[in-house]
């Protein structure tokens, strides 16, 4: 369940999510959802 929520947040709010994790503003080029697996680990 948490993987799905984190994936949604990372895809939808990628810059905000990265800034929150790193604690500073970042510039992202592009998030490629095709690299994220749909199957749980």
FIKETOR-991445 format. One record per atom (N, C-alpha, C, O): x negated, y, z negated; atom name. Coordinates in nm, 3 decimals, always signed. Example, Ala and Ser with C-alpha at 12.3 -4.5 7.8 and 13.67 -1.06 7.14 Angstrom:
2
<east->-1.319	north->-0.569	up->-0.780	atom->N>
<east->-1.230	north->-0.450	up->-0.780	atom->CA>
<east->-1.320	north->-0.330	up->-0.780	atom->C>
<east->-1.424	north->-0.332	up->-0.846	atom->O>
<east->-1.285	north->-0.225	up->-0.708	atom->N>
<east->-1.367	north->-0.106	up->-0.714	atom->CA>
<east->-1.290	north->+0.003	up->-0.787	atom->C>
<east->-1.341	north->+0.114	up->-0.804	atom->O>
% end
This chain:
41
<east->-0.081	north->-0.118	up->+0.000	atom->N>
<east->+0.000	north->+0.000	up->+0.000	atom->CA>
<east->-0.087	north->+0.126	up->+0.000	atom->C>
<east->-0.057	north->+0.220	up->+0.074	atom->O>
<east->-0.192	north->+0.130	up->-0.081	atom->N>
<east->-0.276	north->+0.249	up->-0.087	atom->CA>
<east->-0.353	north->+0.270	up->+0.043	atom->C>
<east->-0.378	north->+0.384	up->+0.082	atom->O>
<east->-0.391	north->+0.161	up->+0.111	atom->N>
<east->-0.461	north->+0.176	up->+0.238	atom->CA>
<east->-0.374	north->+0.246	up->+0.340	atom->C>
<east->-0.422	north->+0.330	up->+0.416	atom->O>
<east->-0.246	north->+0.212	up->+0.344	atom->N>
<east->-0.153	north->+0.274	up->+0.437	atom->CA>
<east->-0.137	north->+0.422	up->+0.407	atom->C>
<east->-0.135	north->+0.504	up->+0.499	atom->O>
<east->-0.125	north->+0.456	up->+0.281	atom->N>
<east->-0.109	north->+0.596	up->+0.241	atom->CA>
<east->-0.236	north->+0.675	up->+0.275	atom->C>
<east->-0.227	north->+0.785	up->+0.330	atom->O>
<east->-0.351	north->+0.621	up->+0.242	atom->N>
<east->-0.478	north->+0.689	up->+0.271	atom->CA>
<east->-0.498	north->+0.706	up->+0.421	atom->C>
<east->-0.546	north->+0.810	up->+0.465	atom->O>
<east->-0.463	north->+0.605	up->+0.498	atom->N>
<east->-0.475	north->+0.614	up->+0.644	atom->CA>
<east->-0.384	north->+0.724	up->+0.697	atom->C>
<east->-0.426	north->+0.803	up->+0.782	atom->O>
<east->-0.260	north->+0.731	up->+0.648	atom->N>
<east->-0.167	north->+0.835	up->+0.691	atom->CA>
<east->-0.223	north->+0.974	up->+0.658	atom->C>
<east->-0.220	north->+1.063	up->+0.743	atom->O>
<east->-0.272	north->+0.992	up->+0.535	atom->N>
<east->-0.327	north->+1.121	up->+0.495	atom->CA>
<east->-0.449	north->+1.158	up->+0.578	atom->C>
<east->-0.464	north->+1.274	up->+0.619	atom->O>
<east->-0.537	north->+1.062	up->+0.603	atom->N>
<east->-0.658	north->+1.089	up->+0.680	atom->CA>
<east->-0.625	north->+1.123	up->+0.825	atom->C>
<east->-0.693	north->+1.207	up->+0.886	atom->O>
<east->-0.522	north->+1.061	up->+0.882	atom->N>
<east->-0.484	north->+1.090	up->+1.020	atom->CA>
<east->-0.411	north->+1.224	up->+1.031	atom->C>
<east->-0.435	north->+1.300	up->+1.125	atom->O>
<east->-0.323	north->+1.252	up->+0.935	atom->N>
<east->-0.238	north->+1.370	up->+0.944	atom->CA>
<east->-0.307	north->+1.497	up->+0.895	atom->C>
<east->-0.292	north->+1.603	up->+0.955	atom->O>
<east->-0.381	north->+1.485	up->+0.787	atom->N>
<east->-0.446	north->+1.601	up->+0.726	atom->CA>
<east->-0.596	north->+1.576	up->+0.715	atom->C>
<east->-0.653	north->+1.589	up->+0.606	atom->O>
<east->-0.660	north->+1.542	up->+0.825	atom->N>
<east->-0.800	north->+1.500	up->+0.822	atom->CA>
<east->-0.894	north->+1.606	up->+0.765	atom->C>
<east->-0.980	north->+1.573	up->+0.683	atom->O>
<east->-0.880	north->+1.731	up->+0.806	atom->N>
<east->-0.969	north->+1.836	up->+0.755	atom->CA>
<east->-0.946	north->+1.860	up->+0.606	atom->C>
<east->-1.042	north->+1.874	up->+0.531	atom->O>
<east->-0.820	north->+1.864	up->+0.564	atom->N>
<east->-0.789	north->+1.883	up->+0.422	atom->CA>
<east->-0.838	north->+1.765	up->+0.339	atom->C>
<east->-0.891	north->+1.783	up->+0.229	atom->O>
<east->-0.819	north->+1.645	up->+0.391	atom->N>
<east->-0.861	north->+1.523	up->+0.321	atom->CA>
<east->-1.013	north->+1.521	up->+0.304	atom->C>
<east->-1.063	north->+1.490	up->+0.196	atom->O>
<east->-1.085	north->+1.554	up->+0.410	atom->N>
<east->-1.232	north->+1.557	up->+0.403	atom->CA>
<east->-1.281	north->+1.665	up->+0.308	atom->C>
<east->-1.375	north->+1.643	up->+0.231	atom->O>
<east->-1.218	north->+1.782	up->+0.312	atom->N>
<east->-1.256	north->+1.890	up->+0.221	atom->CA>
<east->-1.232	north->+1.852	up->+0.075	atom->C>
<east->-1.314	north->+1.882	up->-0.012	atom->O>
<east->-1.121	north->+1.784	up->+0.050	atom->N>
<east->-1.090	north->+1.739	up->-0.086	atom->CA>
<east->-1.194	north->+1.637	up->-0.135	atom->C>
<east->-1.240	north->+1.645	up->-0.249	atom->O>
<east->-1.232	north->+1.543	up->-0.048	atom->N>
<east->-1.329	north->+1.440	up->-0.087	atom->CA>
<east->-1.469	north->+1.498	up->-0.108	atom->C>
<east->-1.538	north->+1.461	up->-0.202	atom->O>
<east->-1.509	north->+1.589	up->-0.019	atom->N>
<east->-1.645	north->+1.641	up->-0.023	atom->CA>
<east->-1.660	north->+1.765	up->-0.111	atom->C>
<east->-1.771	north->+1.801	up->-0.151	atom->O>
<east->-1.548	north->+1.831	up->-0.140	atom->N>
<east->-1.554	north->+1.950	up->-0.224	atom->CA>
<east->-1.599	north->+2.074	up->-0.151	atom->C>
<east->-1.630	north->+2.175	up->-0.214	atom->O>
<east->-1.604	north->+2.070	up->-0.019	atom->N>
<east->-1.642	north->+2.188	up->+0.060	atom->CA>
<east->-1.574	north->+2.180	up->+0.196	atom->C>
<east->-1.530	north->+2.073	up->+0.239	atom->O>
<east->-1.565	north->+2.294	up->+0.262	atom->N>
<east->-1.501	north->+2.300	up->+0.392	atom->CA>
<east->-1.587	north->+2.230	up->+0.497	atom->C>
<east->-1.709	north->+2.246	up->+0.500	atom->O>
<east->-1.523	north->+2.152	up->+0.582	atom->N>
<east->-1.595	north->+2.079	up->+0.687	atom->CA>
<east->-1.525	north->+2.099	up->+0.820	atom->C>
<east->-1.405	north->+2.129	up->+0.825	atom->O>
<east->-1.599	north->+2.083	up->+0.928	atom->N>
<east->-1.544	north->+2.090	up->+1.062	atom->CA>
<east->-1.548	north->+1.950	up->+1.121	atom->C>
<east->-1.654	north->+1.889	up->+1.132	atom->O>
<east->-1.432	north->+1.899	up->+1.160	atom->N>
<east->-1.424	north->+1.766	up->+1.217	atom->CA>
<east->-1.408	north->+1.776	up->+1.367	atom->C>
<east->-1.338	north->+1.865	up->+1.417	atom->O>
<east->-1.471	north->+1.685	up->+1.440	atom->N>
<east->-1.456	north->+1.686	up->+1.585	atom->CA>
<east->-1.330	north->+1.612	up->+1.627	atom->C>
<east->-1.245	north->+1.669	up->+1.695	atom->O>
<east->-1.316	north->+1.485	up->+1.587	atom->N>
<east->-1.198	north->+1.408	up->+1.622	atom->CA>
<east->-1.196	north->+1.280	up->+1.540	atom->C>
<east->-1.299	north->+1.214	up->+1.523	atom->O>
<east->-1.078	north->+1.244	up->+1.491	atom->N>
<east->-1.059	north->+1.118	up->+1.420	atom->CA>
<east->-0.999	north->+1.020	up->+1.519	atom->C>
<east->-0.896	north->+1.047	up->+1.580	atom->O>
<east->-1.064	north->+0.907	up->+1.535	atom->N>
<east->-1.017	north->+0.808	up->+1.631	atom->CA>
<east->-0.946	north->+0.695	up->+1.558	atom->C>
<east->-1.011	north->+0.603	up->+1.507	atom->O>
<east->-0.812	north->+0.699	up->+1.553	atom->N>
<east->-0.737	north->+0.597	up->+1.480	atom->CA>
<east->-0.756	north->+0.456	up->+1.536	atom->C>
<east->-0.727	north->+0.359	up->+1.466	atom->O>
<east->-0.802	north->+0.443	up->+1.659	atom->N>
<east->-0.821	north->+0.310	up->+1.716	atom->CA>
<east->-0.931	north->+0.234	up->+1.642	atom->C>
<east->-0.937	north->+0.111	up->+1.650	atom->O>
<east->-1.018	north->+0.306	up->+1.571	atom->N>
<east->-1.124	north->+0.241	up->+1.495	atom->CA>
<east->-1.076	north->+0.188	up->+1.361	atom->C>
<east->-1.143	north->+0.106	up->+1.298	atom->O>
<east->-0.960	north->+0.236	up->+1.315	atom->N>
<east->-0.907	north->+0.192	up->+1.187	atom->CA>
<east->-0.822	north->+0.067	up->+1.208	atom->C>
<east->-0.732	north->+0.065	up->+1.291	atom->O>
<east->-0.851	north->-0.036	up->+1.133	atom->N>
<east->-0.783	north->-0.163	up->+1.148	atom->CA>
<east->-0.641	north->-0.158	up->+1.090	atom->C>
<east->-0.619	north->-0.099	up->+0.984	atom->O>
<east->-0.547	north->-0.220	up->+1.158	atom->N>
<east->-0.412	north->-0.227	up->+1.109	atom->CA>
<east->-0.395	north->-0.340	up->+1.007	atom->C>
<east->-0.303	north->-0.338	up->+0.926	atom->O>
<east->-0.484	north->-0.439	up->+1.012	atom->N>
<east->-0.479	north->-0.554	up->+0.924	atom->CA>
<east->-0.546	north->-0.520	up->+0.790	atom->C>
<east->-0.653	north->-0.460	up->+0.788	atom->O>
<east->-0.483	north->-0.559	up->+0.679	atom->N>
<east->-0.548	north->-0.536	up->+0.549	atom->CA>
<east->-0.671	north->-0.625	up->+0.533	atom->C>
<east->-0.681	north->-0.732	up->+0.593	atom->O>
<east->-0.762	north->-0.579	up->+0.453	atom->N>
<east->-0.887	north->-0.655	up->+0.431	atom->CA>
<east->-0.858	north->-0.771	up->+0.338	atom->C>
<east->-0.948	north->-0.848	up->+0.306	atom->O>
% end
